[in-house]
Amino acid sequence: MMMFFVLLFLLSHAVTIAESRAIHLSSSSSSSTIQTTATEPPLKRQPKPSRERRRRRRGMLLTRFHQEEENKYVSRCEERWIQQPLSHFSWNSEEEEERGGEGGGEFKTRYFVCSEFYRKDSPIFLYTGNEANVESYLENTGLMWENAEHFNALLVFAEHRYYGKSSPMSDDDEEDTNKNTLKHLNSMEALADYASLVRELREEYEDAVAVIAFGGSYGGMLASWMRMKYPHVVDGAIAASAPIYAFDGEDPPVDPNAFARGSTYTAMVSGHGAECPKRIQDAFTLLIDSGDESDKIYLDVLKHTFRACDDIESPYEVAEWAQSALDYIAMGDYPVESGYMLSGKGTLPAWPMKVVCNEMMVDDPNASNSTSLALLENLREAVSIYYNATKTEQCFTIGDPSPNDDTKATEDLWGYQYCSEMFMPMETTGGENDMYWLSSWNETNEFRYCRDAYDVQPRPYFAQETYGGRKMVENFASNIVFSNGMLDPWHLLGVLETSNPRVVLVKIDEGAHHNDLMFSSKNDPTSVKRARLLEVKEIQRWVDEARAMKKERFQAAFVSVAK
């Protein structure tokens, strides 16, 4: 991915189309520029020696799509299954695998076909499913549904292998996730699954004129890689919030502080300027500096202050728990109430980061009547909008950011992918430009975790070497829209600039984590609305080009027969 967060990034308030065809969207007509670190005095740095942290987020789950209680759109589609090889890249027989070889064997992956709008000589819209049950993407990807009738498109939602109901594992395997049970879980196999699915769809819908891939977050990465790896299979791709520059091997190198600075920027532009992230940082500093795991009295104070269900083992446990909530709130900083980041357990308010900042402003820590715990109480109330979105929690399970058991199971699968192929250096915090505490990325510790948890050795350069990274985008990619919301902490690890005229960049000033893929709302900012219009324009161009090429081939064949 392209460095998650650039230290100083510019948000133009005018829509401009550069030579690279990059489009920067804003509701404002002003041409003023905002920098993440220069608009307000820099955040006060609170130095502290780096310590090993018990990381609970391991690569951070890219998406938290949830399934609505009512399957409004699933009921309009047909659930289907396709037989896939366990390994597309092995020619071994099943018997040889049983003797210890690789490959062999088959299993079924699930997909949904929604054909109510499909007409002859029209496109197939393919959602390249990512790390969750595919029904969730079907229910939430409004960009596909809202444009299906216009394009007379066949909608297809493909489930990623091992996720949802597309698992080759037995019940016993699912209790023991390791390199043996998960060895065929990777993006390369998933892309090959999708290519096989498209081949089968082309046979059934032989009059389809084009295939357009859609995806958000990891799914957006898959959509872009699908177009770059299989350009003969898909004609174009909408890759929303796709952090494909987040891996080692890029030039310039990936910035492990980027995600933290992205969350900080979202807080900074949420109504109180630099004061909001400053107070958050001050709260973390107070939390970390006031005691450690040996101070039982302090740990009891933290248990009471943060209303923990169980005893607190370390201040870092509380800090990481709070940071996880703030990161997801930043990702889900949508203009409408949404349960998108909560896996169906409650809803976040509209513009939730603004609510966080309002909570941090409730008590002025500098006031004469303020207590030293005021900041920590403010922080508790701020993260409560995430952890107590249902308004039913009496206490909090500190250290467990997963909303429910289904999410935990998904995180276990994603944890394996993180440790094997999606190894992203993104845990450095505590610089002058983020609102957290001082902690540095420690690759040695990450390697140890991956060996202990999954018995695998991470390969930090694998993703960049496999998919080409920046050089692939600059020199070979075509017919891809990379969209990034500037409120999404992932955006600086996405494609924000390119000299390749065949790649379109859409920067959305008021956009959070791929909400351009979501269903439209009357509350959508102008920049989000414009993003969708520009994406539809590109889709139309790709479909028209494919239709013209099909016509040329038909005419050439007709002339040949006539001769």
PAKOL-344360 format. One record per residue (C-alpha): y, x, z; residue in three letters; chain. Coordinates in steps of 0.5 Angstrom, whole numbers, plus 500, padded with zeros to 3 digits. Layout:
% residues N
Y, X, Z, ala, A
...
% end
This chain:
% residues 563
500, 500, 500, met, A
507, 502, 499, met, A
509, 504, 506, met, A
509, 498, 510, phe, A
516, 499, 513, phe, A
522, 503, 510, val, A
526, 506, 515, leu, A
533, 503, 512, leu, A
531, 497, 507, phe, A
536, 493, 503, leu, A
537, 486, 503, leu, A
541, 484, 497, ser, A
544, 477, 497, his, A
545, 476, 490, ala, A
539, 475, 485, val, A
539, 481, 480, thr, A
534, 483, 475, ile, A
533, 491, 475, ala, A
530, 494, 469, glu, A
523, 494, 473, ser, A
524, 486, 473, arg, A
525, 486, 480, ala, A
528, 480, 483, ile, A
531, 480, 490, his, A
532, 473, 492, leu, A
537, 470, 497, ser, A
540, 463, 499, ser, A
547, 467, 499, ser, A
551, 469, 493, ser, A
554, 474, 497, ser, A
553, 481, 494, ser, A
553, 484, 501, ser, A
548, 489, 504, thr, A
544, 489, 510, ile, A
540, 495, 513, gln, A
535, 494, 519, thr, A
538, 500, 523, thr, A
546, 500, 521, ala, A
548, 493, 522, thr, A
548, 494, 529, glu, A
548, 500, 534, pro, A
542, 503, 534, pro, A
537, 501, 539, leu, A
536, 505, 545, lys, A
530, 509, 545, arg, A
526, 509, 552, gln, A
522, 516, 551, pro, A
515, 516, 555, lys, A
509, 521, 554, pro, A
504, 518, 549, ser, A
498, 515, 552, arg, A
491, 513, 549, glu, A
492, 505, 548, arg, A
486, 500, 549, arg, A
488, 497, 542, arg, A
485, 490, 541, arg, A
488, 489, 534, arg, A
484, 494, 530, arg, A
488, 494, 523, gly, A
491, 487, 525, met, A
488, 481, 522, leu, A
492, 480, 516, leu, A
492, 473, 516, thr, A
491, 467, 520, arg, A
490, 461, 516, phe, A
487, 455, 520, his, A
484, 449, 517, gln, A
487, 443, 518, glu, A
484, 437, 522, glu, A
484, 433, 516, glu, A
481, 436, 510, asn, A
486, 433, 505, lys, A
484, 437, 499, tyr, A
477, 439, 500, val, A
475, 432, 499, ser, A
478, 432, 492, arg, A
474, 438, 490, cys, A
466, 440, 489, glu, A
463, 445, 494, glu, A
458, 450, 489, arg, A
454, 456, 490, trp, A
453, 462, 486, ile, A
447, 467, 487, gln, A
450, 474, 488, gln, A
446, 481, 489, pro, A
447, 484, 495, leu, A
450, 490, 492, ser, A
453, 490, 485, his, A
452, 497, 484, phe, A
445, 498, 486, ser, A
439, 497, 481, trp, A
434, 498, 486, asn, A
429, 492, 487, ser, A
428, 488, 494, glu, A
422, 492, 495, glu, A
425, 498, 495, glu, A
430, 496, 500, glu, A
425, 494, 504, glu, A
423, 501, 504, arg, A
429, 504, 506, gly, A
433, 504, 499, gly, A
440, 501, 498, glu, A
441, 495, 494, gly, A
436, 489, 492, gly, A
436, 482, 494, gly, A
441, 476, 493, glu, A
444, 471, 497, phe, A
449, 465, 496, lys, A
457, 465, 496, thr, A
461, 459, 496, arg, A
466, 456, 492, tyr, A
470, 450, 491, phe, A
472, 447, 484, val, A
477, 442, 484, cys, A
477, 439, 477, ser, A
482, 433, 477, glu, A
487, 436, 473, phe, A
483, 440, 468, tyr, A
484, 439, 461, arg, A
481, 443, 455, lys, A
485, 449, 453, asp, A
488, 450, 460, ser, A
488, 455, 465, pro, A
483, 457, 471, ile, A
487, 458, 477, phe, A
482, 462, 482, leu, A
484, 464, 489, tyr, A
481, 470, 491, thr, A
478, 469, 498, gly, A
480, 473, 504, asn, A
478, 474, 511, glu, A
476, 467, 513, ala, A
473, 460, 511, asn, A
475, 459, 504, val, A
477, 451, 506, glu, A
483, 454, 510, ser, A
486, 457, 503, tyr, A
484, 451, 499, leu, A
488, 447, 504, glu, A
494, 451, 505, asn, A
495, 454, 498, thr, A
500, 449, 495, gly, A
503, 454, 490, leu, A
496, 452, 486, met, A
496, 445, 488, trp, A
503, 443, 486, glu, A
503, 446, 479, asn, A
496, 444, 477, ala, A
498, 438, 474, glu, A
503, 442, 470, his, A
498, 447, 467, phe, A
492, 442, 467, asn, A
489, 447, 471, ala, A
482, 448, 474, leu, A
483, 450, 481, leu, A
477, 455, 484, val, A
477, 457, 491, phe, A
472, 463, 492, ala, A
469, 465, 499, glu, A
469, 472, 501, his, A
462, 475, 502, arg, A
460, 475, 509, tyr, A
466, 470, 511, tyr, A
465, 462, 512, gly, A
459, 460, 510, lys, A
458, 466, 505, ser, A
454, 470, 509, ser, A
447, 474, 508, pro, A
446, 475, 515, met, A
441, 472, 519, ser, A
443, 469, 526, asp, A
440, 475, 529, asp, A
444, 480, 525, asp, A
450, 476, 527, glu, A
449, 478, 534, glu, A
449, 485, 532, asp, A
454, 487, 527, thr, A
454, 494, 525, asn, A
453, 499, 519, lys, A
446, 496, 517, asn, A
448, 489, 518, thr, A
455, 489, 514, leu, A
453, 495, 509, lys, A
455, 490, 503, his, A
461, 488, 506, leu, A
467, 491, 502, asn, A
472, 489, 497, ser, A
469, 492, 491, met, A
463, 488, 492, glu, A
467, 482, 493, ala, A
471, 483, 487, leu, A
465, 484, 483, ala, A
463, 477, 486, asp, A
469, 474, 483, tyr, A
468, 477, 476, ala, A
461, 474, 476, ser, A
464, 467, 478, leu, A
469, 468, 473, val, A
463, 469, 468, arg, A
459, 463, 470, glu, A
466, 459, 470, leu, A
467, 461, 463, arg, A
460, 459, 460, glu, A
461, 452, 463, glu, A
469, 451, 461, tyr, A
468, 455, 455, glu, A
475, 452, 453, asp, A
479, 455, 458, ala, A
485, 459, 456, val, A
486, 464, 461, ala, A
484, 466, 469, val, A
490, 467, 473, ile, A
488, 470, 480, ala, A
492, 468, 487, phe, A
492, 471, 493, gly, A
496, 472, 500, gly, A
495, 478, 505, ser, A
488, 481, 504, tyr, A
487, 476, 499, gly, A
493, 478, 495, gly, A
491, 485, 495, met, A
484, 483, 492, leu, A
488, 479, 487, ala, A
492, 485, 485, ser, A
486, 489, 485, trp, A
482, 484, 481, met, A
487, 484, 475, arg, A
487, 492, 475, met, A
480, 493, 476, lys, A
478, 487, 471, tyr, A
484, 486, 466, pro, A
479, 483, 462, his, A
477, 478, 467, val, A
483, 475, 469, val, A
490, 475, 465, asp, A
495, 475, 471, gly, A
495, 475, 478, ala, A
500, 473, 484, ile, A
499, 477, 489, ala, A
503, 475, 495, ala, A
505, 479, 501, ser, A
500, 484, 499, ala, A
500, 491, 503, pro, A
497, 495, 498, ile, A
501, 502, 500, tyr, A
498, 502, 507, ala, A
493, 507, 506, phe, A
493, 515, 507, asp, A
494, 518, 500, gly, A
500, 515, 498, glu, A
506, 519, 496, asp, A
511, 518, 499, pro, A
506, 518, 505, pro, A
505, 511, 509, val, A
509, 510, 515, asp, A
505, 508, 521, pro, A
511, 506, 525, asn, A
513, 501, 519, ala, A
509, 495, 522, phe, A
513, 495, 528, ala, A
520, 496, 525, arg, A
518, 490, 521, gly, A
517, 486, 527, ser, A
523, 489, 530, thr, A
528, 487, 524, tyr, A
525, 480, 524, thr, A
528, 479, 531, ala, A
534, 483, 529, met, A
536, 477, 524, val, A
534, 472, 528, ser, A
541, 470, 531, gly, A
543, 475, 536, his, A
543, 481, 532, gly, A
541, 488, 536, ala, A
541, 485, 543, glu, A
535, 481, 542, cys, A
530, 487, 540, pro, A
534, 491, 545, lys, A
532, 486, 551, arg, A
525, 486, 548, ile, A
524, 493, 548, gln, A
528, 494, 555, asp, A
522, 489, 558, ala, A
517, 493, 555, phe, A
520, 499, 558, thr, A
520, 496, 565, leu, A
513, 493, 564, leu, A
510, 500, 563, ile, A
515, 505, 567, asp, A
514, 501, 573, ser, A
507, 502, 575, gly, A
500, 504, 572, asp, A
493, 502, 573, glu, A
493, 505, 580, ser, A
498, 501, 583, asp, A
495, 495, 585, lys, A
501, 492, 588, ile, A
504, 492, 582, tyr, A
498, 490, 578, leu, A
498, 484, 582, asp, A
506, 483, 581, val, A
504, 483, 573, leu, A
499, 478, 574, lys, A
503, 473, 578, his, A
509, 474, 573, thr, A
505, 473, 567, phe, A
501, 468, 570, arg, A
494, 471, 568, ala, A
488, 468, 569, cys, A
484, 474, 571, asp, A
486, 481, 575, asp, A
491, 486, 571, ile, A
487, 492, 569, glu, A
493, 496, 566, ser, A
501, 495, 564, pro, A
499, 497, 557, tyr, A
494, 491, 557, glu, A
500, 486, 558, val, A
504, 490, 553, ala, A
499, 490, 548, glu, A
498, 482, 549, trp, A
505, 481, 548, ala, A
506, 485, 542, gln, A
500, 482, 539, ser, A
504, 475, 540, ala, A
511, 478, 537, leu, A
508, 481, 531, asp, A
504, 474, 529, tyr, A
510, 470, 531, ile, A
514, 475, 526, ala, A
509, 474, 521, met, A
509, 467, 522, gly, A
517, 466, 522, asp, A
517, 460, 517, tyr, A
522, 454, 517, pro, A
518, 449, 519, val, A
513, 448, 525, glu, A
506, 451, 523, ser, A
499, 452, 526, gly, A
498, 457, 520, tyr, A
498, 463, 525, met, A
494, 460, 531, leu, A
488, 458, 527, ser, A
489, 451, 528, gly, A
490, 451, 536, lys, A
497, 448, 536, gly, A
503, 450, 532, thr, A
509, 454, 532, leu, A
516, 452, 532, pro, A
520, 452, 526, ala, A
523, 459, 526, trp, A
519, 462, 532, pro, A
523, 468, 532, met, A
529, 465, 534, lys, A
526, 461, 539, val, A
523, 468, 542, val, A
530, 471, 542, cys, A
533, 465, 545, asn, A
528, 466, 551, glu, A
530, 473, 551, met, A
537, 471, 552, met, A
536, 466, 558, val, A
537, 471, 564, asp, A
542, 476, 563, asp, A
539, 483, 566, pro, A
546, 486, 567, asn, A
548, 480, 571, ala, A
550, 481, 579, ser, A
545, 475, 581, asn, A
539, 478, 576, ser, A
533, 480, 579, thr, A
529, 486, 576, ser, A
523, 481, 574, leu, A
528, 477, 570, ala, A
526, 481, 563, leu, A
519, 480, 564, leu, A
519, 473, 566, glu, A
523, 472, 559, asn, A
518, 476, 555, leu, A
513, 471, 558, arg, A
516, 465, 556, glu, A
518, 468, 549, ala, A
510, 470, 548, val, A
508, 463, 551, ser, A
510, 459, 545, ile, A
504, 463, 541, tyr, A
499, 463, 547, tyr, A
501, 456, 550, asn, A
503, 453, 543, ala, A
498, 447, 545, thr, A
503, 446, 552, lys, A
496, 446, 556, thr, A
495, 453, 558, glu, A
495, 453, 566, gln, A
494, 461, 566, cys, A
493, 466, 560, phe, A
487, 471, 559, thr, A
491, 477, 558, ile, A
488, 482, 553, gly, A
485, 477, 549, asp, A
490, 475, 543, pro, A
484, 471, 539, ser, A
486, 463, 539, pro, A
479, 461, 539, asn, A
471, 464, 538, asp, A
472, 463, 530, asp, A
477, 468, 530, thr, A
474, 473, 534, lys, A
468, 472, 530, ala, A
472, 473, 524, thr, A
476, 479, 527, glu, A
469, 483, 528, asp, A
468, 482, 521, leu, A
475, 485, 519, trp, A
474, 490, 524, gly, A
468, 493, 520, tyr, A
472, 493, 514, gln, A
478, 496, 517, tyr, A
473, 502, 520, cys, A
470, 503, 513, ser, A
475, 502, 507, glu, A
481, 498, 510, met, A
483, 504, 515, phe, A
491, 503, 516, met, A
495, 508, 520, pro, A
499, 503, 523, met, A
500, 504, 531, glu, A
506, 508, 532, thr, A
511, 505, 536, thr, A
517, 507, 540, gly, A
522, 510, 536, gly, A
529, 508, 535, glu, A
528, 503, 530, asn, A
523, 499, 533, asp, A
523, 494, 540, met, A
516, 497, 543, tyr, A
514, 503, 547, trp, A
512, 510, 545, leu, A
505, 511, 543, ser, A
503, 515, 537, ser, A
498, 514, 532, trp, A
491, 518, 534, asn, A
486, 518, 528, glu, A
481, 522, 533, thr, A
481, 516, 537, asn, A
481, 511, 532, glu, A
475, 515, 529, phe, A
471, 514, 536, arg, A
472, 507, 536, tyr, A
469, 506, 529, cys, A
463, 510, 531, arg, A
462, 506, 538, asp, A
464, 499, 535, ala, A
460, 500, 528, tyr, A
457, 506, 527, asp, A
461, 508, 521, val, A
466, 514, 520, gln, A
472, 512, 517, pro, A
474, 514, 510, arg, A
482, 514, 510, pro, A
483, 516, 503, tyr, A
478, 511, 500, phe, A
482, 505, 499, ala, A
488, 509, 495, gln, A
482, 513, 491, glu, A
479, 507, 489, thr, A
484, 502, 487, tyr, A
489, 508, 485, gly, A
495, 506, 489, gly, A
502, 507, 487, arg, A
500, 511, 481, lys, A
496, 505, 478, met, A
501, 500, 479, val, A
507, 505, 476, glu, A
502, 507, 470, asn, A
497, 502, 468, phe, A
498, 495, 472, ala, A
500, 489, 468, ser, A
501, 482, 469, asn, A
502, 482, 476, ile, A
507, 479, 481, val, A
508, 482, 487, phe, A
512, 478, 492, ser, A
514, 480, 499, asn, A
518, 476, 504, gly, A
523, 480, 508, met, A
521, 477, 515, leu, A
514, 479, 514, asp, A
513, 485, 518, pro, A
508, 487, 512, trp, A
513, 487, 507, his, A
514, 495, 507, leu, A
507, 496, 506, leu, A
507, 492, 499, gly, A
510, 494, 492, val, A
518, 494, 493, leu, A
520, 498, 487, glu, A
517, 500, 481, thr, A
519, 502, 474, ser, A
513, 499, 470, asn, A
516, 493, 466, pro, A
510, 490, 466, arg, A
510, 488, 474, val, A
514, 483, 477, val, A
517, 484, 484, leu, A
520, 478, 488, val, A
523, 480, 494, lys, A
524, 474, 499, ile, A
530, 474, 504, asp, A
528, 468, 508, glu, A
521, 469, 507, gly, A
515, 470, 512, ala, A
508, 472, 511, his, A
506, 469, 504, his, A
510, 463, 505, asn, A
511, 462, 497, asp, A
504, 461, 497, leu, A
504, 455, 501, met, A
506, 448, 500, phe, A
513, 446, 499, ser, A
518, 443, 504, ser, A
525, 440, 504, lys, A
526, 446, 509, asn, A
525, 451, 505, asp, A
530, 456, 504, pro, A
533, 457, 497, thr, A
530, 464, 496, ser, A
523, 461, 497, val, A
524, 456, 492, lys, A
527, 461, 487, arg, A
521, 465, 488, ala, A
516, 460, 487, arg, A
520, 458, 480, leu, A
520, 465, 478, leu, A
512, 465, 479, glu, A
511, 459, 475, val, A
515, 462, 470, lys, A
511, 468, 470, glu, A
504, 464, 470, ile, A
507, 460, 464, gln, A
508, 467, 460, arg, A
501, 469, 461, trp, A
498, 463, 459, val, A
502, 462, 453, asp, A
500, 469, 451, glu, A
493, 468, 452, ala, A
493, 462, 448, arg, A
497, 465, 443, ala, A
491, 471, 443, met, A
486, 465, 443, lys, A
489, 462, 437, lys, A
490, 469, 433, glu, A
482, 470, 434, arg, A
480, 463, 431, phe, A
485, 464, 425, gln, A
482, 471, 424, ala, A
475, 468, 425, ala, A
476, 463, 420, phe, A
479, 467, 415, val, A
473, 472, 415, ser, A
468, 466, 414, val, A
473, 463, 408, ala, A
472, 470, 405, lys, A
% end
